Amino acid sequence: MSDTPYHDTHFTDRIRAGSNWLFWVGLAMVVLGIVAIVFPMMSTLVAELMVGWMLLFSGGITLWGSFSIHGTGPFFGALLLGLLSVATGVFLLFHPLAGVMALTLLVAFILSLQGAVEVSFALSMRPVDGWVGVLLSGLASIVLAIVIAAGWPAISAVALGIILGVNFLTTGLSNIVLSRALRV
């Protein structure tokens, strides 16, 4: 592993080359974040139902594909995964309140991981302009994860929509700041 900082590597050159794309992705995330914050209950329900449908469809595809797998272990593994995905999807679609509470905890966990990765990434690229935006996004994700865990389950009805909205907003803003800083 090299001790070369990110600003001296091919990695930064590739990010710099895609800075225009990074800006537009950031802008789209900012808009989605604002919509999710303005309509938190709707955003929460949409997120929960989308996850339910995705699990249902991916589970169905996995189930169908399991019958083309040779070998007892892999077949039953894929079959079990498909059945669990379908069952979880059906549960989320028919029990949205319980699904919202479970997904709220899952989002807290994911946000804590995302925050840790963003903080690590920001500290690794510290000499590069725009690293502070990535750091702030990572810290915001960690704080949001703590807020969710502390208020669960009472805040589940709106938390998912607000938290996802704030996360989209901060991530979008950090992408915009980074894309502008990397422009040559």
Backbone as a ProteinNet text record, in pm:
[ID]
protein_1_A
[PRIMARY]
MSDTPYHDTHFTDRIRAGSNWLFWVGLAMVVLGIVAIVFPMMSTLVAELMVGWMLLFSGGITLWGSFSIHGTGPFFGALLLGLLSVATGVFLLFHPLAGVMALTLLVAFILSLQGAVEVSFALSMRPVDGWVGVLLSGLASIVLAIVIAAGWPAISAVALGIILGVNFLTTGLSNIVLSRALRV
[TERTIARY]
84.4	0	88.2	53.5	133.6	99	199.2	175.9	145.8	131.8	104.2	-34.8	-46.9	-179.5	-264.9	-398.1	-490.9	-466.7	-422.5	-406.8	-291.9	-210.8	-98.8	-120.9	-242.6	-266.9	-359.4	-370.4	-461.4	-606.9	-632	-766.1	-820.2	-742.4	-785.7	-804	-717.6	-732	-865.1	-902.8	-1029.9	-1147.6	-1139.7	-1246.8	-1254	-1139.5	-1134.3	-1199.5	-1171.3	-1227.2	-1379.2	-1432.4	-1577.3	-1643	-1576.4	-1631.2	-1762.8	-1781.9	-1908.7	-2022.2	-1997.8	-2095.6	-2122.7	-2018.9	-2031.9	-2121	-2108.1	-2191.8	-2339.3	-2371.5	-2511.7	-2573.9	-2496.8	-2545.6	-2572.6	-2481.2	-2499.8	-2624	-2647.2	-2764.8	-2893.2	-2895.8	-3014	-3038.3	-2930.7	-2945.8	-2997.5	-2954.8	-3003.8	-3154.4	-3200.5	-3343.2	-3423.3	-3376.7	-3445.9	-3446.2	-3338.3	-3330.6	-3432.1	-3446.8	-3543.9	-3685.8	-3717.5	-3851.7	-3878.9	-3781	-3799.7	-3819.9	-3751.4	-3765.4	-3901.3	-3948.4	-4076.2	-4193.5	-4180.5	-4286.2	-4233.4	-4204.5	-4136	-4218.5	-4347.7	-4428	-4441.9	-4463.3	-4474.1	-4340.7	-4231.1	-4098.5	-4069.6	-4108.7	-4088.7	-4165.8	-4291.6	-4375.3	-4324.1	-4286.7	-4234	-4107.5	-4018.7	-3894.5	-3924.3	-4015	-4048.9	-4111.1	-4204.9	-4270	-4173.2	-4083.4	-3985.6	-3895	-3851	-3767.3	-3846.9	-3973.2	-4058	-4069.6	-4098.1	-4110.3	-3978	-3868.1	-3736.9	-3703.5	-3731.6	-3705.1	-3794.8	-3919.6	-4012.3	-3963.7	-3929.5	-3884.3	-3748.4	-3653.3	-3521.1	-3529.3	-3615.4	-3635	-3695.9	-3792.7	-3853.8	-3752.9	-3667.9	-3564.3	-3463.9	-3426.1	-3332.4	-3394.6	-3521.6	-3592.2	-3592.8	-3630.2	-3636.4	-3498.1	-3396.5	-3260.8	-3203.2	-3254.4	-3199.6	-3218.9	-3321.5	-3348.6	-3252.5	-3168.4	-3067.6	-2930.6	-2923.4	-2796.5	-2777.6	-2658.2	-2626.4	-2555.9	-2587	-2526.7	-2626.4	-2635.3	-2734.5	-2715.1	-2592.5	-2565.9	-2597.9	-2540.1	-2569.7	-2717.2	-2782.1	-2924.2	-3006.1	-2985.7	-3064.1	-3028.5	-2902.5	-2863.6	-2937.5	-2937.5	-3007.8	-3158.4	-3211	-3353.9	-3393.1	-3313.8	-3340.3	-3332.9	-3229.2	-3215.5	-3335.1	-3377.9	-3494.2	-3620.4	-3641.8	-3760.9	-3759.3	-3643.3	-3632.8	-3657.1	-3604.3	-3625	-3771.6	-3836.2	-3978.6	-4060	-4031.7	-4106.7	-4088.2	-3966	-3940.8	-4011.9	-4008.5	-4078.5	-4228	-4286	-4430.4	-4461.6	-4379.2	-4400.9	-4399.8	-4300.3	-4290.9	-4410.6	-4459	-4571.8	-4703.6	-4720.1	-4846	-4844.1	-4727.5	-4714	-4623	-4670.5	-4581.9	-4533.2	-4613.7	-4569	-4452.9	-4465.4	-4355	-4233.9	-4259.7	-4151.5	-4077.9	-4153.9	-4092.9	-4003.2	-4049.4	-3968	-3839.9	-3850.3	-3731.8	-3635.6	-3689.5	-3604.2	-3539.1	-3607.8	-3549.8	-3422.7	-3426.2	-3305	-3196.8	-3237.6	-3142.1	-3075.8	-3153.9	-3097.7	-2999.2	-3028.9	-2934.8	-2801.5	-2807.1	-2684.6	-2608.9	-2681	-2617.5	-2557.2	-2629.5	-2577.1	-2449.5	-2444.4	-2322.2	-2204.9	-2228.4	-2122.8	-2082.7	-2182.5	-2153.4	-2073.2	-2113	-2041.5	-1897.2	-1874.3	-1737.5	-1653.6	-1711.5	-1639	-1609.2	-1708.5	-1686.1	-1581.9	-1585.8	-1485.7	-1347.1	-1335	-1206.2	-1158	-1248.3	-1215.1	-1169.9	-1242.9	-1208.8	-1071.4	-1044.9	-915.5	-801.2	-828.7	-726.1	-693.9	-792.9	-769.1	-753.5	-724.5	-717.5	-645.4	-538.1	-475.2	-555.1	-645.8	-720.9	-832.4	-849.9	-959.8	-1091.8	-1183.2	-1314.4	-1325.9	-1216.5	-1221.1	-1310.2	-1322.2	-1403.4	-1550.9	-1598.1	-1737.7	-1767.4	-1674.7	-1691.6	-1687.6	-1598.7	-1589.6	-1720	-1773.9	-1899.2	-2015.3	-2018	-2121.6	-2110.9	-1988.7	-1968.2	-2008.8	-1970.8	-2008.8	-2159.9	-2224.5	-2370.8	-2437.2	-2384	-2440.3	-2430.3	-2318.2	-2300	-2395.8	-2409.2	-2502.6	-2645.6	-2683.9	-2818.7	-2843.5	-2743.9	-2757.5	-2782.8	-2713.1	-2731.7	-2870.7	-2917.2	-3050.6	-3158.2	-3144.4	-3242.1	-3245.2	-3129.5	-3122.9	-3179.5	-3154.5	-3202.7	-3354.4	-3415.8	-3559.2	-3646	-3584.3	-3659	-3741.9	-3861.3	-3940.6	-4034.5	-4039.3	-4137.1	-4124	-4004	-3984.9	-3988	-4020.1	-4012.1	-4101.2	-4218.4	-4311.9	-4255.3	-4174.2	-4118.3	-3967	-3905.5	-3758.7	-3695.3	-3745.2	-3684.1	-3685.6	-3797.6	-3806.9	-3716.3	-3717	-3633.3	-3485.8	-3450.9	-3310.2	-3256.9	-3333.2	-3288.9	-3279.2	-3374.4	-3370.2	-3247.2	-3218.5	-3100	-2972.9	-2971.5	-2854.3	-2835.1	-2942	-2931.8	-2883.6	-2936.9	-2900.4	-2752.1	-2704.7	-2563.6	-2469.4	-2505.9	-2421.3	-2420	-2535.4	-2542	-2459.8	-2471.1	-2391.6	-2242.4	-2202.5	-2059.9	-2011	-2095.2	-2057.9	-2041.4	-2132.5	-2124.4	-1998.3	-1971.8	-1852.2	-1726.1	-1719.5	-1602.5	-1586.6	-1697.6	-1687.8	-1636.1	-1677.3	-1631.3	-1484.6	-1445.6	-1306.6	-1210.2	-1255.9	-1168.6	-1161.6	-1243.5	-1238.6	-1102.8	-1049.2	-915.8	-926.4
-118.4	0	123.8	219.2	339.8	444.2	521.5	632.4	761.5	752.7	870	922.7	1052.4	1107.7	1105.9	1111.4	1102.5	1211.1	1328.3	1436.2	1412.9	1312.4	1282.2	1153.1	1103.5	974.9	986	876.3	863.6	878.5	841.4	851.1	993.5	1091.6	1231.1	1277.6	1232.5	1268.5	1217.6	1097.2	1041.7	1118	1156.2	1236.6	1372.6	1431	1561.7	1553.5	1445.9	1428.6	1415.6	1362.3	1346	1452.8	1565.3	1667.8	1725.9	1733.4	1783.7	1688.2	1558.8	1456.1	1459.8	1475.8	1484.2	1601.7	1713.7	1830.6	1799.5	1741	1714.5	1607.8	1507.9	1408.1	1476.4	1563.1	1637.6	1724.3	1792.2	1877.8	1796.1	1681.4	1593.9	1545.1	1511.8	1466.1	1577.6	1700.8	1814.2	1830.4	1823.4	1838.1	1725.5	1600.8	1488.1	1502.9	1551.9	1573.3	1674.5	1784.5	1887.7	1832.5	1759.1	1700.5	1603.9	1521.1	1424.3	1494.1	1604.7	1678.1	1748.1	1802.2	1873.7	1777.1	1655.8	1554.8	1429.2	1437.5	1326	1197.5	1209.5	1086.2	1015.7	1094	1036.9	974.5	1043.1	991.1	861.9	857.1	736.4	619.4	642	534.9	492	587	554	470.2	508.3	433.1	291	277.4	145.6	57.7	113.6	35.4	0.1	90.4	62.1	-53.5	-52	-162.3	-292.9	-287.7	-407.2	-465	-379.9	-426.2	-478.4	-409.6	-455.9	-593.8	-613.4	-744.6	-851.8	-818.3	-913.7	-955.6	-859.3	-891.5	-961.1	-909.3	-973.5	-1113.7	-1132.3	-1265.9	-1361.3	-1310.3	-1393.2	-1434.2	-1340.9	-1371.3	-1471.2	-1452.4	-1544.9	-1683.8	-1688.8	-1817.2	-1887.6	-1815.7	-1871.6	-1919.5	-1837.2	-1872.8	-1989.7	-2012.7	-2120.8	-2257.5	-2269.8	-2399	-2430.2	-2334.5	-2361.3	-2388.3	-2389	-2409.8	-2558.4	-2607.3	-2747.6	-2761.5	-2866.2	-2891.6	-2859.7	-2948.2	-2935.5	-2810.5	-2784.9	-2668.9	-2536.6	-2511	-2384.1	-2369.1	-2478.8	-2472.5	-2431.1	-2499.2	-2466.4	-2329	-2289.2	-2154.5	-2047.9	-2061.6	-1965	-1972.6	-2093.6	-2110.8	-2042	-2062.1	-1999.8	-1847	-1797	-1652.6	-1595.4	-1662.9	-1617.6	-1617	-1724.1	-1732.3	-1624.8	-1601.1	-1496.9	-1358	-1333.2	-1203.6	-1182.5	-1284.9	-1274.7	-1253.7	-1331.5	-1319	-1180.3	-1129.2	-995.8	-889.4	-902.3	-808.2	-808.7	-926.8	-938.1	-877.9	-907.4	-850.8	-698	-640.6	-494.6	-434.9	-501.3	-448.6	-458.4	-563	-581.2	-530.1	-496.3	-442.6	-320	-212.6	-96.6	-32.2	-30.8	32.5	-44	-174.3	-255.5	-246.3	-242.5	-228.8	-96.9	10.4	142.4	141.4	78.3	73.5	-6.5	-120.1	-201.5	-128.3	-68.2	2.8	125.4	186.6	302.2	261.3	148.9	99.3	62.2	1.2	-34.8	89.5	194.9	319.7	379.5	371.7	422	349.1	220.1	140.1	178	188.9	223.4	363.6	458.1	594.3	598.7	517.9	516	461.8	358.8	305.6	406.7	469	568.1	683.5	729	838.1	802.2	681.8	638.6	634	584	577.1	718.1	808.3	944.9	1019.2	1001.7	1066.8	1014.2	883.3	823.7	873.7	878.4	926.9	1072.5	1155.3	1297.8	1316.5	1244	1257.6	1207.6	1108.5	1056.8	1153.7	1234.5	1328.5	1471.6	1486.6	1615.6	1726.9	1705.4	1820.6	1874.4	1794.1	1833.8	1929.9	2037.4	2129.8	2053.1	2087	2023.3	1908.4	1870.8	1757.8	1788.1	1915	1951.9	1921.3	1941.5	1909.3	1762.6	1678.1	1533.6	1498	1561.6	1538.2	1577.1	1693.3	1738.9	1645.8	1595.8	1500.2	1372.5	1323.8	1203.8	1224.3	1339	1368.3	1383.1	1444.7	1458.7	1321.3	1229.7	1094.7	1023.8	1039.9	976.9	1037.5	1169.6	1235.9	1190.1	1179.9	1135.2	991.9	907.5	769.6	767.2	852.3	859.2	912.1	1013.6	1070.5	964.4	887.2	781.2	680	630.6	528.2	579.6	705.4	762.3	781.4	810.8	838.5	723.5	609.7	495	434	384.4	375.5	495.2	586.1	695.5	781	797.9	888.1	816.6	688.9	608.4	657.8	713.6	754.4	863.9	952.3	1061.8	1054.2	977.4	976.4	932.6	826.2	773.6	878.8	944.9	1048.8	1166.9	1214.6	1329.7	1293.4	1180.4	1139.5	1115.8	1046.1	1025.3	1158.9	1248.1	1379.5	1458.4	1460.8	1532.6	1467.2	1334	1264.3	1294.3	1289.3	1324.4	1467.8	1556.9	1698.3	1718.9	1662.5	1682.3	1613.8	1494.2	1424.5	1501	1550.2	1629.7	1756	1825.5	1947.8	1916.9	1806.4	1772.4	1737.6	1672.2	1643.1	1771.8	1867	1994.8	2069.8	2077.8	2148	2082	1950.1	1877.9	1895.9	1890.2	1905.2	2044.1	2145.4	2283	2299.1	2236.5	2249.4	2177.4	2071.4	1991.4	2043.5	2139	2194.2	2256.4	2229.1	2282.2	2402.1
0	0	0	-78	-93.5	11.4	51.9	144	68.6	-62.6	-144.5	-112.7	-80.8	-54.1	-180.5	-161.2	-273.4	-378.4	-337.2	-434.4	-530.8	-505.4	-593.7	-671.2	-678.3	-740.2	-860.1	-928.3	-1041.7	-994.7	-870.9	-812.2	-821.5	-778.9	-783.2	-926.4	-1015.8	-1157.3	-1212.6	-1173.7	-1219.8	-1161.4	-1034.1	-973.7	-1042.5	-1066.2	-1133.7	-1272.2	-1344.2	-1478.8	-1474.7	-1366.3	-1353.5	-1268.9	-1248.2	-1158.2	-1207.7	-1338.9	-1391.8	-1357.2	-1374.1	-1337.9	-1187.1	-1108.9	-963.3	-923.6	-993.1	-965.9	-990.6	-1106	-1140.1	-1049.9	-1013.2	-917.5	-783	-741.7	-617.4	-621.3	-731.9	-744.8	-738	-805.8	-800.6	-658.1	-586.6	-448.6	-358.1	-381.8	-304	-324.9	-449.8	-479.9	-414.1	-428	-363.9	-212.2	-156.3	-12	36.1	-37	1.5	-5.9	-111.8	-125.4	-10.3	24.2	132.8	267.2	290.3	416.4	423.9	313.6	311.5	330.9	279.2	290.3	361.6	493.1	561	573.2	602.4	616.1	481.3	378.2	244.5	203.7	231.5	197.3	272.2	398.5	478.7	419	387.4	331.7	194.2	110.4	-22.9	-9.8	80.2	99.2	146	240.8	294.6	186.5	110.8	6	-107.3	-139	-244	-202.1	-78.5	-29.5	-32.9	7.9	3.9	-136.8	-234.6	-373	-426.8	-393.9	-442.5	-385.5	-257	-197.3	-258.1	-282.7	-343	-482	-565.3	-700.8	-702.5	-623.9	-623.9	-565.6	-465	-409	-510.1	-586.6	-690.7	-796.8	-836.3	-936.2	-879	-753.2	-689.5	-677.5	-640.4	-631.3	-766.5	-868.4	-1002.4	-1046.4	-1020.7	-1059.2	-980.5	-860.4	-777.5	-842.6	-925.5	-987.5	-1102.4	-1138.6	-1241.3	-1179.6	-1046.9	-977	-949.5	-980.8	-956.9	-823.2	-752.2	-621.9	-511.6	-417.2	-311.7	-227.2	-181.6	-95.5	-163	-280.1	-347.5	-383.6	-425.6	-459.1	-338	-225.1	-106.4	-49.9	-64.6	-21.5	-100.7	-232.9	-318.4	-295.7	-278.6	-252.5	-122.1	-17.2	112.1	102.6	35.5	18.3	-57	-162.4	-239.1	-155.5	-79.9	6.2	114	176.3	278.7	220.2	102.1	38.1	3	-52.2	-85.6	41.1	144.8	269.9	332	330	385.3	302.6	171.9	85.2	109.6	119.4	146.1	282.9	382.7	516.4	511.5	444.8	437.4	364.3	260.7	184.6	261	341.4	413.5	556.7	609.1	744.2	741.3	677.8	659.4	788.4	894	1019.1	1081	1090.6	1143.5	1050.8	920.7	824.7	839.7	862.8	882.3	1005	1113.2	1235.4	1212.8	1144.2	1117.6	1023.7	920.5	825.7	888.8	983.9	1052.1	1125.7	1193.5	1260.3	1159.1	1049	945.8	887.4	865.4	813	912	1040.9	1141.5	1130.3	1113.7	1099.6	972.4	860.8	733.5	738.6	799.5	810.1	893.9	998.5	1079.3	998.7	918.5	832.4	725.1	661.5	559.1	618.4	735.7	801.2	829.1	878.5	907	779.9	671.4	544.1	492.6	498.2	449.7	533.4	665.4	751.1	717.4	702.6	666.9	531.2	435.6	301.3	306.5	380.2	390.3	454	560.8	627.7	540	455.8	365.5	253.2	212.3	103	153.8	283.7	352.5	277.6	210.7	144.5	24.9	-30.6	-149.4	-109.7	-187.7	-163	-168.4	-79.1	-76.8	21.2	86.9	179.5	299	335.9	452.8	428	305.5	272.1	290.5	248.3	265.1	413.5	489.2	633.3	702.3	669	730.1	695.7	573.5	534.8	618.4	636.7	717.3	862.3	918.8	1057.3	1070.9	971	972.9	969.9	890.6	884.2	1018.9	1086	1217.4	1319.7	1319.3	1411.7	1384.3	1257.3	1222.7	1270.6	1258.7	1306.7	1457.3	1530.3	1675.8	1710.1	1636.7	1659.6	1636.3	1531.7	1503.2	1616.6	1654.5	1758.7	1890.5	1921.7	2048.2	2049	1935.2	1930.9	1885.5	1853.9	1803.5	1913.8	1895.1	1772.9	1751.1	1848.2	1842.9	1717.3	1667.3	1553.3	1418.6	1418.5	1296.5	1182.6	1213.1	1107.8	1018.2	1074.6	995.1	984.2	1070.5	1076.9	946.4	889	767.9	657.5	637.2	534.3	563.3	687.9	723.8	717.5	774.7	779	637.8	556.5	419.3	345.3	370.9	308.4	349	478	526	472.6	470.1	416.6	269	191	48.4	32.9	115.3	108.3	139.2	249.4	285.9	187.9	142.7	45.9	-86.1	-126.9	-249.6	-240.4	-127.4	-108.9	-107.6	-43.3	-42.1	-181.8	-262.6	-400.9	-481.6	-460.1	-531.3	-490.6	-359	-310.5	-365	-359.1	-408.2	-558.8	-632.5	-779	-816.2	-743.6	-770.7	-731.3	-622.6	-575.4	-668.8	-734.5	-819.9	-963.1	-995.9	-1131.9	-1156.4	-1271.3	-1303.6	-1393.9
[MASK]
++++++++++++++++++++++++++++++++++++++++++++++++++++++++++++++++++++++++++++++++++++++++++++++++++++++++++++++++++++++++++++++++++++++++++++++++++++++++++++++++++++++++++++++++++++++++

